[in-house]
Every structure is written in structure tokens, then in C-alpha cells.
Amino acid sequence: MLANLFGDFVKGKDYSYLPDIVQKGVLLHRQIDDFVDHHPKVTELRLKLYKDLPKIAGIAIDLYFDHLLAKNWSTYHNQQLDQFIDDFLTYALDAKHQSFSETTFNYPRRYIHLLTLIKRYDWINRYVHLEGLEMASKGLSKRISFENNLNQATGVYVENEREIQSVFEEFMIDAKNKFDSSPIL
């Protein structure tokens, strides 16, 4: 999980310099991203939302799906979300899990800092509520290098909630079938 989440921090196609477990996590992260990006229902939804969220509809859908996964967590996992997140972050922030004895690789400080912020501000648990979606949308909007209206994504979500929820549910069924039933790596 720690290596999978790290996938957003790895640029380019050559990540052979990473330890094997981190390479596998990055690969899984990219396979999941690719599956989302090419899922037919997600593509339809992205095209529909493009008029309200030009250039960033795909980013908004990622945030919507994060919100819906947090909100419906018990449908997909038997452990409570807050306990799952606490267990993961306790593991991730333990220094012995941040470096690899067989290589000189250590997770970068900015990645560990992000994990620290996620824990301190309880970001993932906040995703359960619209307030968390709004916080994420506004925060990410400021970090995007081009002018955008991602800060308005929560309003677009509310207007299209039923359709977004339906696409999310269909996507999750397909993703579960794909990633539970076939070897990924």
C-alpha cells in the first residue's frame, strides 16, 4: 500500500532504480489509473462533466470516487475506515518502513510529509463528508499549474450525484473483478 500510494510521486517510465516492492506498487498504481482512465462509463461521465469542469473533469472524478469510496467503505472492506487508515499510517510513518536495507532508496521527505499531513488533519476520514470533498477540491485547485475551476467541483458533484454514484458503483464492480481475479504483476 505504501508503495502503491507512492506511485503519484514517480515520474517517467523507468523506475528500475526502485526496490522491487516499490516498483510493484508503482506498477499497480499505474494499472489502476489506466483502468479508471479507460473505463467506458468513466469516460462517458468525464465527457459529460467536461462542460462544467473543463480540462479537470478527470481529476474531479478521481476526487468524487475517493469521496464515494470513503462514504461507502463498509461495502468494500470489512475493517472500519478510521481503523484501516490509522493502521496504514502507523505502519507508513514508522521509520523502519521508509527505507530499504538492500538499496540506498528511502521514500522522499515530501512523500513522508504528505503522509504526516494526511494523519494530522485526518484528510481521508474527512472524505466521507462533502466538506472533505470540498477541502480536497479547493486545495488541489491551487496546486494545478493552469487556471482551473476545480474549486467548484463539489457543486458539480451535488448536481450530478445520482449519476456519479451509479458510475462509481459500476466501476467498482468492474475494478474488483479485474484486480481480484487476475494477477496484476
Secondary structure as GFF3:
##gff-version 3
##sequence-region A 1 185
A	DSSP	alpha_helix	2	5	.	.	.	ID=ss1
A	DSSP	three_ten_helix	6	9	.	.	.	ID=ss2
A	DSSP	alpha_helix	20	38	.	.	.	ID=ss3
A	DSSP	alpha_helix	40	49	.	.	.	ID=ss4
A	DSSP	alpha_helix	57	71	.	.	.	ID=ss5
A	DSSP	alpha_helix	73	76	.	.	.	ID=ss6
A	DSSP	alpha_helix	81	92	.	.	.	ID=ss7
A	DSSP	three_ten_helix	95	97	.	.	.	ID=ss8
A	DSSP	alpha_helix	109	120	.	.	.	ID=ss9
A	DSSP	alpha_helix	123	126	.	.	.	ID=ss10
A	DSSP	alpha_helix	130	143	.	.	.	ID=ss11
A	DSSP	three_ten_helix	150	152	.	.	.	ID=ss12
A	DSSP	alpha_helix	153	159	.	.	.	ID=ss13
A	DSSP	alpha_helix	161	181	.	.	.	ID=ss14
###
